[in-house]
Amino acid sequence: MIQAVLARWSHLPGGGQESARHGCIGGCVALSEVRRTFPEARKNVPGTAESARHGRMRYHCAYLHRCAPNPLPMTLSRSDYLLNPDVVFLNHGSFGATPRAVFDTYQAWQRRLEWQPVQFLGVELAGHLAEARAALGGYLRADAGELVYIPNATFGVNVVAHSLRLGPGDEVLTTDHEYGACDRVWRYRRARQGFDYRRVSLPLPLSPAEAVVEQLWAGVTSQTRVIFLSHITSPTAARLPVEAVCARARAEGILTVIDGAHAPGQIDLDLTALGADFYTGNAHKWLSSPKGAAFLYTRHEAQPMVEPLVIGWGWEAEPEMSYGSRFLDYQQWLGTIDYSAYLSVPAAIHFQAEHDWPAVRAACRQLVGAAIDGIGELTGLPTLYPRGGYEQMAAAALPPQTDTAVLKRRLLDEFAIEIPCLCWNEQPLIRVSIQAYNTTEDVAALLAALRVLL
């Protein structure tokens, strides 16, 4: 069957005898892989839709081989994760995916909690959290006393927006690339406190960093009190020059709040050098900890501004219930919840360290580049980035008439591909995320499906 398919596609560029002998990056796509990728094509009958789909897969593998003739090796595989093997998962950016080894640690913490809940929560937890904060502080190059664990980055933005004393005559400045949930946080506070919330448009592809800072500063006025930015944006996967923005804002007496939801694990971070007043990030996305682990960084000088979002025992904490500072007391204890995800973050850090994560990131970036180039070749639309201007996640433009909700549903229902399709500033986009478990065959499956659906 495979030989028959290869023969049918021998006339295509990049296909034929040479492709048949050497295969695509990572090896030939086995027929079982095609059936896994396209579960609706089941019958082993030459000349059917299955043969055509397999041909498209081989064609796109050949295309990827031309884009990346010397692919960097991945040190991990899908079996190291808990993901459904019947789904091509290209959406790590939404909620992450946890390696088996880290998930085992997570469950071990849960069992330890259940073994003696009173002792664990009432006596041991403060010490365990201190150790977990110390590990996170080393990873982020930040003082552990400036970090507190929280459930997710949106929670962190809520804490800061709730705490800042803003009112009529004050302005919060942001961009048109921000994550919808966090944008809603500021709009909610604006409606109740009366400050102005203003967006600066940053067209894609982004200008060089210095020009982006100037574009942003065109929106700064004498009433600007806060600048809120994403480090890596969610809808457009653009990395903003937050270091330069924070330095200039500090010099002008403007507070900076950085949404780093997509940064930890995807890029190296030095929060002390970065200079933000407040920085919140997820550990469960690109650092791949269990779900519900994030952090809020607040530099020591800014901590007196921070108020509790949830009022509990941390308010006016007795000495025996204190975590060591008012900042930690106000934020760390939210009542009876499962803290196991927080305590598993050191295991996620260790997992990436022992698997040479800089090399993993490099391989992922290479595959991301091939993916967005392939989509651009299909659509004829220009790239949204300068060459190499992305990390492990990137967006590609889709034709203007694309119904992104329908496309997303069909990719999953008909081709078993999980990937976000969205609209940003009326531009349809598809966002590709590549993590250690992804393969060239995953990207080839996406390109083959888009060739059918677009």
C-alpha positions in Angstrom: 0.0 0.0 0.0 2.7 2.5 1.0 4.7 1.8 -2.2 1.5 2.3 -4.3 1.0 5.7 -2.6 4.6 6.7 -3.2 4.3 5.8 -6.8 1.2 7.9 -7.2 3.1 10.9 -5.8 6.4 10.4 -7.5 5.7 13.4 -9.9 5.5 15.9 -7.1 8.3 18.3 -6.2 10.4 16.8 -3.3 8.7 13.4 -3.8 9.5 10.4 -6.0 12.2 7.8 -5.8 14.6 9.9 -3.8 11.9 10.8 -1.3 10.8 7.2 -1.2 14.3 6.0 -0.4 15.2 8.6 2.3 11.7 9.6 3.6 10.9 12.8 5.4 12.5 14.3 8.4 12.3 11.8 11.3 11.6 8.9 8.9 8.9 7.8 6.6 5.3 8.3 7.8 4.0 4.8 8.4 0.5 4.0 7.3 -0.5 3.5 10.9 0.6 7.1 11.5 -1.6 8.3 8.7 -4.5 6.4 10.1 -3.8 7.9 13.5 -3.6 11.4 12.1 -6.7 11.0 9.9 -8.9 8.7 11.9 -11.8 9.0 9.5 -9.8 7.3 6.8 -9.8 3.6 7.8 -10.1 1.4 4.7 -6.9 0.0 3.3 -8.0 0.4 -0.3 -5.7 1.8 -3.0 -7.0 4.9 -4.8 -9.2 6.0 -1.9 -9.0 9.3 0.0 -6.6 7.6 2.4 -4.0 7.3 -0.4 -4.4 10.9 -1.3 -4.1 12.1 2.3 -0.9 9.9 2.7 0.4 11.5 -0.5 -0.2 15.0 0.9 1.6 14.0 4.1 4.6 12.8 2.1 4.6 16.0 0.0 4.6 18.2 3.0 7.3 16.1 4.7 9.4 16.7 1.6 8.6 20.4 1.9 9.7 20.4 5.5 12.9 18.6 4.6 13.7 21.4 2.2 13.0 24.0 4.9 15.1 22.3 7.5 17.5 19.8 5.8 19.4 19.3 9.0 16.8 19.0 11.7 17.9 19.3 15.3 17.1 16.2 17.3 14.4 16.0 19.9 15.5 14.3 23.1 11.9 13.5 24.2 8.9 11.9 22.5 5.1 11.7 22.9 5.5 8.7 25.2 7.2 11.0 27.8 3.9 12.9 28.2 0.3 11.9 29.0 -1.2 13.3 25.8 -3.8 11.4 23.7 -1.7 9.6 21.1 -4.6 9.8 18.6 -4.5 13.6 18.5 -1.9 15.8 16.8 -1.4 18.3 19.6 -0.1 21.7 18.4 -1.6 23.8 21.2 0.8 23.5 24.1 0.4 27.3 24.5 -3.1 27.2 25.9 -2.7 25.0 28.9 0.6 23.2 28.5 1.2 19.4 28.9 2.9 17.8 31.9 5.7 15.1 31.4 5.0 11.8 33.1 7.9 12.1 35.5 6.7 15.5 36.7 3.1 14.2 37.0 4.3 11.4 39.1 5.9 13.9 41.5 2.6 15.8 41.6 0.6 12.7 42.5 3.2 11.8 45.2 2.5 15.2 46.8 -1.2 14.6 46.6 -0.8 11.3 48.4 1.4 12.9 51.0 -1.3 15.5 51.6 -4.1 12.8 51.9 -2.0 10.7 54.3 -2.1 13.3 57.0 -4.0 16.4 55.9 -3.8 18.3 59.2 -0.1 17.8 59.7 0.6 18.6 56.0 -1.5 21.7 55.7 -1.2 23.0 59.2 2.5 22.3 60.0 4.5 21.2 57.0 3.2 23.3 54.2 5.0 26.6 55.0 8.4 24.8 54.8 7.5 23.0 51.6 6.4 26.2 49.9 9.5 28.0 51.0 11.6 25.3 49.3 9.5 25.5 46.2 9.8 29.3 46.1 13.6 29.0 46.5 13.8 26.7 43.5 11.6 29.0 41.5 13.7 32.0 42.5 16.8 30.3 41.3 15.2 29.5 38.0 13.9 33.0 37.5 16.9 34.8 39.0 14.8 36.5 41.6 14.7 36.7 45.4 12.4 34.0 46.7 10.9 36.7 49.0 9.6 38.5 45.9 7.7 35.5 44.6 4.4 33.9 45.7 2.7 31.0 44.1 -0.8 31.6 42.6 -3.1 29.4 40.5 -2.5 31.2 37.1 -1.2 34.4 35.6 -4.7 35.9 35.2 -5.1 35.6 39.0 -1.8 37.6 39.3 -3.1 40.4 37.1 -6.3 40.5 39.2 -4.2 40.8 42.4 -2.3 43.8 41.0 -5.2 45.5 39.4 -7.2 45.1 42.6 -4.4 46.6 44.7 -3.5 49.7 42.8 -5.1 52.9 43.9 -6.3 54.2 40.6 -9.1 56.6 39.9 -10.4 59.4 37.7 -7.5 61.3 36.0 -5.2 58.2 36.0 -4.4 56.2 32.9 -3.4 52.5 32.3 -1.6 52.1 29.0 -1.5 48.8 27.1 -1.4 47.3 23.6 -3.8 45.7 21.2 -2.0 42.3 21.6 -3.1 41.5 25.2 -4.8 38.3 26.4 -8.6 38.7 26.6 -9.0 37.6 30.2 -6.4 40.1 31.4 -7.9 42.8 29.2 -11.2 42.2 30.9 -9.6 42.6 34.3 -8.5 46.1 33.6 -11.8 47.0 31.9 -13.7 45.7 35.0 -11.5 47.8 37.3 -11.9 50.9 35.0 -15.7 50.6 35.2 -15.6 50.7 39.0 -12.7 53.0 39.7 -13.0 55.5 36.8 -9.5 55.5 35.4 -8.8 55.5 31.7 -7.6 52.3 30.0 -5.9 53.0 26.7 -4.5 50.8 23.9 -1.7 51.5 21.6 -1.7 49.6 18.2 1.4 47.7 17.3 1.1 46.4 13.8 2.6 43.1 12.7 5.3 42.4 11.8 6.6 44.3 14.8 9.2 47.0 14.3 12.6 46.7 15.9 12.6 46.9 19.7 13.6 50.5 19.9 10.8 51.5 17.5 8.3 49.5 19.5 9.2 51.4 22.6 8.7 54.7 20.8 5.4 53.5 19.4 4.2 52.6 22.9 5.6 55.9 24.3 3.5 57.8 21.8 0.6 56.8 24.0 2.2 57.9 27.3 0.8 61.1 28.9 1.4 63.0 32.1 -1.5 60.9 33.5 -0.1 57.5 32.7 0.3 55.6 36.0 0.7 52.0 34.8 1.9 50.2 31.7 0.5 46.7 31.3 2.2 44.5 28.7 2.6 40.9 27.7 6.1 39.5 27.6 5.1 37.1 24.8 1.6 37.9 23.5 -1.1 35.2 23.5 -3.0 35.9 20.2 0.0 36.9 18.1 3.0 35.2 19.9 5.0 38.4 19.6 7.8 39.0 22.1 7.7 42.6 23.3 10.7 44.6 24.5 9.6 44.6 28.2 13.1 45.2 29.5 13.5 48.5 27.7 9.9 49.5 28.6 10.4 48.8 32.3 13.6 50.8 32.4 12.1 53.8 30.8 8.9 53.6 32.8 10.9 53.4 36.1 12.8 56.5 35.1 9.5 58.3 34.5 7.8 57.1 37.7 5.4 54.8 35.9 4.5 51.3 37.3 5.0 48.3 35.1 2.8 45.2 35.2 4.0 42.4 32.9 1.9 39.4 31.9 4.5 36.7 31.4 2.1 33.8 31.0 4.0 32.3 28.0 7.5 33.2 29.1 8.8 30.8 31.8 10.2 27.7 30.1 10.0 29.3 26.6 12.7 31.9 27.2 15.4 32.5 29.8 14.3 34.9 32.5 16.2 37.2 34.9 13.4 39.0 36.7 15.8 41.1 38.8 17.5 42.5 35.7 14.2 42.8 33.8 13.1 45.5 36.2 9.3 45.1 36.3 7.4 46.2 39.4 5.0 43.3 39.0 5.5 40.2 36.8 3.1 37.2 36.7 3.8 34.0 34.8 2.6 30.5 34.5 4.6 27.4 35.3 2.0 25.0 33.8 2.5 26.3 30.2 6.0 26.1 28.9 7.7 25.0 32.1 5.2 22.1 32.0 4.4 21.8 35.6 1.0 20.4 36.6 -2.0 22.7 35.9 -2.7 25.5 38.4 0.8 26.6 39.1 1.9 30.2 38.5 3.7 33.0 40.3 3.4 36.6 41.1 6.7 38.5 41.3 6.6 41.8 43.2 9.9 43.6 43.9 10.3 44.4 47.6 9.8 48.2 47.2 6.4 47.6 45.6 5.1 45.0 48.0 3.4 47.5 50.4 1.0 48.3 47.5 -0.2 44.7 47.2 -3.5 43.8 49.0 -5.1 40.4 49.4 -7.5 39.3 46.7 -8.9 36.7 49.1 -9.3 37.7 52.7 -8.4 34.9 55.1 -6.0 34.0 57.9 -3.2 35.9 56.2 -4.9 39.2 57.0 -3.5 40.3 60.4 -1.7 36.9 60.5 -0.7 35.7 63.9 3.1 35.0 64.1 2.6 31.2 64.1 0.6 31.5 60.9 2.9 33.9 59.0 4.9 32.9 55.9 7.5 35.5 56.8 6.2 38.7 55.2 2.9 40.6 54.7 3.2 40.0 51.0 3.3 36.2 51.4 0.7 36.2 54.2 -1.8 38.1 52.0 -1.4 35.9 49.0 -0.1 32.4 49.8 -2.8 30.9 52.0 -6.1 30.8 50.1 -7.7 28.3 52.4 -8.1 24.6 51.8 -6.9 23.9 48.3 -4.5 21.4 46.7 -1.0 22.9 46.8 0.6 20.0 45.0 0.9 21.8 41.7 3.0 24.5 43.4 5.2 22.0 45.1 5.8 20.1 41.9 7.4 23.1 40.1 10.9 22.2 41.3 10.4 18.8 39.6 9.4 20.6 36.3 12.6 22.7 36.6 14.7 19.7 37.2 13.1 17.8 34.3 14.0 20.5 31.8 17.5 20.8 33.2 18.2 17.1 32.8 16.9 17.1 29.2 19.1 19.9 27.9 16.2 22.3 27.4 18.2 25.0 25.5 18.7 22.3 22.8 15.0 21.4 23.0 14.0 25.0 22.5 16.3 25.3 19.5 14.8 22.2 17.8 11.3 23.5 18.5 12.0 27.0 17.1 13.3 25.3 13.9 10.1 23.3 13.5 7.9 26.4 14.3 9.7 28.3 11.5 9.1 25.4 9.0 5.4 25.3 10.0 4.7 29.0 9.6 6.7 29.1 6.3 4.7 26.1 5.1 1.4 27.9 6.0 2.6 31.0 4.2 3.4 29.0 1.1 -0.2 27.6 1.2 -1.9 30.9 1.7 0.4 33.2 -0.2 0.3 35.6 2.8 3.4 37.2 4.2 4.9 36.2 7.5 4.0 38.1 10.7 7.6 38.0 12.0 11.1 39.0 10.9 13.2 35.9 10.3 13.6 34.1 13.6 11.4 36.5 15.4 9.5 33.8 17.4 10.1 31.3 20.1 8.2 28.0 20.4 4.9 29.5 19.4 4.0 31.5 16.3 1.0 32.7 14.5 0.4 32.7 10.7 -2.1 34.7 8.8 -5.1 33.0 7.1 -7.2 34.2 4.2 -9.5 37.0 5.1 -12.7 35.0 4.5 -11.6 32.2 6.9 -14.2 31.2 9.5 -11.8 30.4 12.3 -14.3 28.7 14.5 -15.3 26.3 11.7 -11.7 25.7 10.7 -10.7 24.9 14.3 -13.6 22.5 14.6 -12.9 20.7 11.3 -9.2 20.4 12.0 -10.1 18.5 15.2 -13.1 16.6 14.0 -11.9 15.5 10.6 -8.1 15.4 11.0 -7.6 15.0 14.8 -5.4 18.2 15.0 -5.7 20.3 18.1 -4.7 23.9 17.3 -6.2 27.4 18.0 -7.6 29.4 15.1 -8.6 32.9 16.1 -9.3 36.5 14.9 -7.0 39.3 15.9 -7.9 42.9 14.8 -10.1 41.3 12.1 -7.2 39.2 10.8 -7.8 35.4 10.9 -4.8 33.6 12.5 -3.7 30.1 13.3 -1.2 29.7 16.2 1.3 26.9 16.1 2.9 25.7 19.4 5.8 23.2 19.3 7.0 21.4 22.4 9.5 18.6 22.9 6.9 15.9 22.0 6.0 17.3 18.6 7.5 15.9 15.3 7.9 16.8 11.7 5.0 14.5 11.0 2.7 16.6 13.2 3.5 19.7 11.2 3.2 17.8 7.9 -0.3 16.6 9.0 -1.3 20.2 9.7 -0.1 21.4 6.3 -1.8 18.5 4.5 -5.1 19.3 6.4 -4.9 23.0 5.6 -4.3 22.3 2.0 -7.7 20.5 2.0 -9.6 23.0 4.2 -8.4 26.4 3.0 
